[in-house]
Amino acid sequence: MILKFLSYIKSVWFWFFSAVFLLAFFVFGGHSFSQVFYFISCLLPIVIATAYYVNEVLIERYLLRKKYSHFVLYLVYSIIISLYLQYLVIFLALIIYSTFGLEHNNLLTIDITTLSLCLYILVLFKVIAEIVRKLNQKEVLIERMSQLANQPSKEKDDKILVRYNRQNHNVYLDTILYIESLSDYIKIITTKGEIITKEQISKISKRLPKEFLRTHRSFIVNSNMITSFNREFVTINDNQVPISRTYKQEVLSFLT
């Protein structure tokens, strides 16, 4: 949950620096700082909402599932709705500006159309980057699933014995996504749910095959379930598991 929050923070930084860049670009171009700041503040929420909807909904729901006609159709609808909202916001912003004014000289000098176009270029850049990232994740996932499917049946039946609810249970290794340490307990996250048992993570790591990687003092991941990774974390079923400095070299060497 914390790692998902961090990914949103990165997106916030992207839009923040984009807004600062546009502000500096137009101000150094001879436009009024207050006018540029005012209209960027008005238009940026619509641009961010458009990019978020395309990246998190349309790409996930249609493009990655190869529903290209639906993706194009809803993308066009999204652009039209976004433009209507933008025109409405510009209209209201102009009324407020002309009524109250942002500076003593109430003459409007900024080219709002150019500013709007620059903002939508940022949306295009963000969407293309997200498409490339998610397509790469999908390819990695397909490759991992193919490797898992080609494993011998005996290996697929491998299991580990754990005790919870006062009973011994067999947990099949190919269902484990990752394991998280909870002090003297561990939480085993599987494709079927979560299991909490009293055991130290260092002890269970010795009972697991080499496909299970220690990425952090508190995490062990099933490498066959990794959909994407970078130098900071691995992603498994939309869950981001951190890679600590201690295990970084070993993990990256295994995965690359």
C-alpha positions in Angstrom: 0.0 0.0 0.0 2.9 2.3 0.9 4.6 1.5 -2.4 1.5 2.3 -4.4 1.4 5.6 -2.6 5.0 6.3 -3.6 4.1 5.6 -7.2 1.4 8.3 -7.0 4.0 10.6 -5.4 6.2 10.2 -8.5 3.3 11.1 -10.7 2.7 14.2 -8.6 6.3 15.2 -9.0 6.0 14.7 -12.8 3.1 17.1 -13.0 4.7 19.6 -10.6 7.9 19.9 -12.5 5.9 20.0 -15.8 3.9 23.0 -14.4 7.1 24.7 -13.2 8.7 24.2 -16.7 5.7 25.7 -18.5 5.5 28.5 -16.1 9.2 29.4 -16.6 8.8 28.9 -20.4 5.9 31.3 -20.8 7.3 33.9 -18.3 10.7 34.0 -20.0 8.7 34.4 -23.2 7.5 37.7 -22.0 4.1 36.8 -20.5 2.8 37.9 -17.1 3.7 35.6 -14.2 0.3 36.0 -12.6 -1.6 35.3 -15.8 0.5 32.1 -16.6 0.2 30.8 -13.1 -3.5 31.5 -13.0 -4.4 29.7 -16.2 -2.0 26.8 -15.5 -3.7 26.3 -12.1 -7.1 26.3 -13.8 -6.3 23.9 -16.6 -3.9 21.5 -15.0 -6.5 19.5 -13.0 -8.4 18.6 -16.2 -5.2 17.6 -17.9 -4.2 15.4 -15.0 -7.6 13.8 -14.8 -7.6 13.0 -18.5 -4.1 11.4 -18.3 -5.1 9.4 -15.2 -8.3 8.1 -16.8 -6.5 7.0 -20.0 -3.6 5.4 -18.1 -5.5 3.7 -15.4 -8.8 2.8 -17.1 -8.6 2.7 -20.9 -5.1 1.2 -21.2 -5.8 -1.4 -18.5 -9.3 -2.3 -19.6 -9.1 -2.2 -23.4 -5.6 -1.7 -24.9 -3.8 -4.4 -22.9 -6.7 -6.8 -23.6 -6.4 -6.1 -27.3 -9.8 -4.4 -27.5 -8.4 -1.8 -29.9 -11.7 -0.5 -31.3 -13.1 0.1 -27.8 -9.9 1.8 -26.8 -9.9 4.2 -29.7 -13.6 4.9 -29.3 -13.4 5.7 -25.6 -10.2 7.6 -26.1 -12.0 9.9 -28.6 -14.9 10.3 -26.2 -12.4 11.1 -23.4 -10.6 13.8 -25.5 -13.9 15.4 -26.5 -15.2 15.5 -22.9 -11.8 16.8 -21.7 -11.9 19.6 -24.4 -15.4 20.6 -23.4 -14.4 20.8 -19.8 -11.4 22.7 -20.7 -13.4 25.3 -22.7 -15.8 25.6 -19.8 -13.0 26.2 -17.3 -11.3 28.7 -19.6 -14.7 30.5 -20.0 -15.2 30.7 -16.2 -11.6 31.6 -15.6 -11.8 34.5 -18.1 -15.0 35.7 -16.4 -13.3 35.7 -13.0 -10.2 37.3 -14.4 -12.1 40.1 -16.1 -14.3 40.7 -13.1 -11.6 40.7 -10.3 -8.3 40.9 -12.3 -5.1 39.4 -11.1 -3.0 42.6 -11.4 -3.4 46.3 -11.9 -3.2 46.0 -15.7 -6.1 43.8 -16.6 -5.0 43.3 -20.2 -4.8 39.6 -21.1 -1.6 38.9 -22.9 -1.1 35.1 -22.6 -2.0 32.8 -25.6 -4.4 30.4 -23.8 -4.6 28.1 -26.8 -0.9 27.6 -26.9 -0.8 27.0 -23.2 -3.6 24.4 -23.5 -1.8 22.7 -26.4 1.4 22.4 -24.4 -0.5 20.8 -21.5 -2.0 18.2 -23.8 1.4 17.5 -25.3 2.4 16.5 -21.7 -0.7 14.3 -21.5 0.4 12.6 -24.8 3.9 12.1 -23.4 2.6 10.6 -20.1 0.2 8.3 -22.0 2.9 7.0 -24.4 5.3 6.4 -21.5 2.6 4.5 -19.6 1.7 2.3 -22.6 5.3 1.4 -23.1 5.7 0.6 -19.4 2.6 -1.6 -19.1 3.3 -3.4 -22.4 6.8 -4.3 -21.1 5.2 -5.5 -17.9 2.8 -7.7 -19.8 5.6 -9.2 -21.9 7.5 -10.1 -18.7 4.3 -11.6 -17.2 3.7 -13.7 -20.3 7.2 -14.9 -20.3 7.1 -15.8 -16.6 3.8 -17.7 -16.9 5.2 -19.6 -19.9 8.2 -20.6 -17.9 6.0 -21.7 -15.1 3.8 -23.7 -17.4 6.8 -25.5 -18.9 8.1 -26.7 -15.6 7.9 -30.4 -14.9 4.8 -31.5 -13.1 6.8 -32.8 -10.1 8.2 -29.4 -9.5 4.7 -27.9 -9.7 3.6 -30.2 -6.9 6.3 -29.0 -4.6 4.9 -27.8 -1.4 5.9 -26.5 2.0 4.4 -27.4 5.4 3.3 -24.6 7.6 1.2 -24.5 10.8 -1.7 -22.1 11.3 -5.1 -22.3 13.0 -3.5 -25.1 15.2 -3.2 -27.4 12.1 -0.5 -28.3 9.7 -1.2 -27.3 6.1 0.6 -27.9 2.8 1.1 -24.7 0.8 2.0 -25.3 -2.8 5.1 -23.3 -3.8 3.7 -22.3 -7.2 0.8 -20.5 -5.4 3.0 -18.3 -3.3 3.4 -14.7 -4.4 5.7 -13.4 -1.7 6.3 -13.7 2.1 6.4 -10.8 4.5 8.0 -10.8 8.0 6.0 -9.8 11.0 8.6 -10.0 13.7 8.3 -13.6 15.0 5.5 -14.3 12.5 5.4 -14.4 8.7 2.6 -13.6 6.3 2.5 -15.8 3.2 0.6 -14.1 0.4 -0.7 -16.7 -2.1 -3.0 -16.7 -5.1 -5.7 -18.0 -2.9 -5.3 -15.6 0.1 -3.0 -14.9 3.1 -1.6 -17.2 5.7 -0.1 -16.0 9.0 2.1 -18.5 10.8 4.6 -18.3 13.7 8.0 -18.6 12.0 11.0 -16.4 11.4 11.6 -15.4 7.8 15.2 -16.4 8.0 14.2 -20.0 8.9 11.6 -20.4 6.2 14.0 -19.0 3.5 16.2 -22.1 4.2 13.3 -24.4 3.3 12.5 -22.6 0.0 14.1 -23.4 -3.4 16.3 -20.9 -5.2 13.4 -19.4 -7.2 12.4 -17.6 -4.0 14.5 -14.5 -3.6 15.2 -12.5 -0.5 14.8 -8.9 -1.6 14.6 -7.3 1.8 15.1 -8.3 5.4 11.3 -8.4 5.6 10.4 -9.9 2.2 10.9 -13.0 0.1 9.4 -13.1 -3.4 8.6 -15.9 -5.8 10.6 -14.9 -8.9 8.2 -16.8 -11.1 5.5 -14.4 -10.1 7.4 -11.2 -10.8 5.7 -9.1 -13.5 8.2 -6.2 -13.6 11.1 -4.8 -11.6 13.6 -2.0 -11.3 16.4 -1.2 -8.9 14.0 -0.2 -6.1 11.2 -2.8 -6.1 9.7 -5.8 -7.8 6.0 -5.9 -8.8 3.8 -9.0 -8.2 0.1 -8.8 -9.0 0.1 -5.0 -8.6 1.9 -5.4 -5.3 5.3 -3.6 -5.1 7.9 -5.4 -2.9 10.9 -3.3 -2.0 14.5 -4.3 -2.8 16.9 -3.2 0.0 20.5 -2.2 -0.6 21.8 -5.4 1.0 20.1 -7.7 -1.5 20.0 -5.4 -4.5 23.0 -6.9 -6.3 21.9 -10.5 -5.7 18.3 -9.9 -6.9 19.3 -7.9 -10.0 21.9 -10.5 -11.0 19.3 -13.3 -10.7 16.6 -11.4 -12.7 18.8 -10.0 -15.5 
